[in-house]
Amino acid sequence: MRRFITSICLLMLSWSAAAEEGVWQILQRVSDYMGSQKGYEVRFAIKAEGYNTEGRYCVKGDSYYIEVADAEVYSDGKVRYEVDNLRHEINVDNMDSNSRNIMDNPTRCFDFVEEDYTAEIVKQSTDEVTLCLQAKDKSVEGEIYLTVNPDSGAPQRVEYLLYDDRMCVEVVAINRAAGNVKNFARSAYKDYEMIDFR
């Protein structure tokens, strides 16, 4: 009986190791898929409680430009300029290169490494797989649910869950040809108030 139980435990451990290996293979495929495109544009749709909108972002290297609703965000990889076109305000801050949030840092929103995150498969079918990711750093709260094509690694949807708040970002299209990033120009917002948090 003891030998039987030991065999079952070893079998379960081997299944767990195989599943974990599969998770990181999928995430590597996602990273390779996005990284191979270098400059690109992503069109997306955001769904949250009481809020739905569409937008786009362009990425090239560490630089990006986001356009969503009445806001624009520029970054050269070091400084972030968040433009509120309703309030005519520009918030300036240092770029958070560690963020994986698509609205904060789209250059790394699909770039997850095993040293920083735990990951597991929570849903799987023939054409998509959903992974749950959590930061190992306990100060980084919330969960990320990433749905991708398991064969190509193409991201399809990413959900951010923090307590009872959930935001879902659907990837509508990825355009490899439209990777030119719009640079911030103060002259384009002459009458805007600039608030510097650096």
C-alpha positions in Angstrom: 0.0 0.0 0.0 2.8 2.4 0.9 4.5 1.7 -2.4 1.2 2.3 -4.3 0.7 5.7 -2.5 4.3 6.7 -3.2 3.8 5.8 -6.9 0.6 7.9 -7.1 2.5 10.9 -5.4 5.4 10.6 -7.9 2.9 10.5 -10.8 1.1 13.6 -9.6 4.4 15.4 -9.2 5.4 14.5 -12.8 2.0 15.7 -14.1 2.5 19.0 -12.2 6.0 19.5 -13.6 4.8 18.8 -17.1 1.9 21.3 -16.8 4.3 24.0 -15.4 6.7 23.4 -18.3 3.8 23.8 -20.7 2.8 27.1 -19.2 6.2 28.6 -19.6 6.5 27.2 -23.1 3.2 29.0 -24.0 4.4 32.3 -22.4 7.7 32.0 -24.3 5.7 31.6 -27.5 3.7 34.8 -26.7 7.0 36.7 -26.1 8.5 35.4 -29.3 5.3 36.3 -31.3 5.3 39.9 -30.0 9.0 40.3 -30.0 9.4 39.2 -33.6 7.3 42.1 -34.8 9.5 44.8 -33.4 7.4 47.8 -34.4 3.6 47.2 -34.4 0.2 48.6 -33.7 -2.5 46.9 -31.5 -6.1 47.8 -31.7 -8.1 46.9 -28.6 -11.4 47.1 -26.8 -11.7 47.7 -23.1 -14.6 46.4 -21.0 -15.0 47.3 -17.3 -17.9 47.8 -15.0 -19.9 50.7 -16.5 -17.1 51.5 -19.0 -16.6 50.3 -22.6 -14.3 51.9 -25.1 -11.8 51.2 -27.9 -8.3 52.4 -28.6 -4.9 51.6 -30.0 -1.3 51.6 -29.1 1.9 51.6 -31.1 5.2 50.1 -29.9 8.7 50.3 -31.2 11.5 49.2 -28.9 10.9 50.9 -25.5 8.8 53.7 -26.9 5.1 53.7 -27.2 2.0 55.8 -28.0 -1.5 55.0 -26.6 -4.7 56.5 -27.8 -7.9 55.6 -25.9 -11.1 57.7 -25.5 -10.1 61.3 -24.7 -6.6 60.4 -23.5 -3.2 60.0 -25.1 0.0 58.6 -23.6 3.5 59.0 -24.9 6.7 57.4 -23.7 10.3 57.3 -24.9 11.0 54.4 -22.5 12.2 56.8 -19.8 9.5 59.5 -19.4 5.7 59.1 -19.6 3.4 61.9 -20.8 -0.3 61.3 -20.1 -2.5 63.8 -21.9 -6.1 64.4 -20.8 -7.8 66.1 -23.7 -10.9 66.9 -21.7 -9.2 68.7 -18.8 -6.3 70.0 -21.0 -3.8 68.6 -18.6 -0.5 66.7 -19.1 0.8 64.5 -16.3 4.6 63.8 -16.6 6.2 61.0 -14.7 9.1 58.5 -14.9 8.3 55.4 -16.8 7.6 52.3 -14.8 9.6 49.7 -16.7 8.5 46.9 -14.4 4.8 47.3 -15.1 3.0 44.6 -17.1 -0.3 46.6 -17.4 -1.2 47.2 -21.0 -2.3 50.8 -20.2 0.9 51.6 -18.2 3.6 49.8 -20.3 2.4 48.1 -23.5 6.1 47.3 -24.4 6.2 44.6 -21.7 2.5 43.7 -21.2 3.0 40.2 -22.6 6.5 39.7 -21.3 6.4 37.4 -18.2 9.4 35.6 -16.7 9.4 32.7 -14.3 11.6 34.5 -11.8 8.9 37.2 -11.3 5.6 35.4 -11.8 3.7 32.2 -10.9 1.5 30.9 -13.7 -1.0 28.2 -14.3 -3.5 27.1 -17.0 -7.0 27.8 -15.9 -8.9 27.1 -19.1 -7.9 25.4 -22.3 -9.5 24.5 -25.7 -8.2 23.7 -29.1 -7.9 27.3 -30.2 -7.2 29.2 -27.0 -5.7 28.8 -23.6 -6.1 31.1 -20.5 -3.3 31.5 -18.0 -3.5 33.0 -14.5 -0.4 35.0 -13.5 0.5 36.4 -10.1 3.6 38.4 -9.2 5.9 36.7 -6.7 6.5 40.2 -5.2 3.7 40.3 -2.5 3.6 44.1 -2.9 2.2 43.7 -6.4 -1.4 42.8 -5.9 -4.0 41.4 -8.2 -4.1 38.6 -10.9 -3.7 38.7 -14.6 -5.6 36.4 -16.9 -4.0 36.1 -20.3 -5.8 34.3 -23.1 -3.7 33.4 -26.2 -3.6 31.1 -29.2 -1.6 28.1 -28.0 -0.1 27.4 -31.4 1.0 30.8 -32.6 1.3 32.6 -29.2 -0.9 35.5 -30.5 -2.5 37.2 -27.5 -6.3 37.4 -27.7 -7.4 38.9 -24.4 -5.9 40.1 -21.1 -7.9 40.6 -17.9 -6.7 42.4 -14.8 -8.4 41.5 -11.5 -7.8 43.4 -8.3 -10.2 42.6 -5.5 -13.7 43.2 -7.0 -12.4 45.3 -9.9 -12.0 43.7 -13.3 -10.8 45.2 -16.5 -10.8 43.2 -19.8 -8.8 44.2 -22.8 -9.7 42.4 -26.0 -7.1 42.4 -28.7 -9.0 43.3 -31.9 -6.0 43.4 -34.3 -2.3 43.4 -34.5 -0.8 45.3 -37.4 2.9 44.7 -38.0 3.2 47.4 -40.6 2.0 50.3 -38.4 4.7 50.5 -35.8 5.7 54.1 -36.1 5.5 55.7 -32.7 4.1 59.2 -32.3 6.5 61.3 -30.3 5.4 63.8 -27.6 5.7 67.5 -28.8 4.9 70.2 -26.3 4.0 72.5 -29.1 1.0 70.4 -29.9 -0.5 71.2 -26.5 0.4 74.8 -25.9 -2.6 75.7 -23.8 -2.5 72.5 -21.7 -1.3 72.6 -18.1 1.7 70.4 -17.5 2.1 68.7 -14.1 5.4 67.1 -13.4 5.5 64.3 -10.8 9.2 63.4 -11.2 
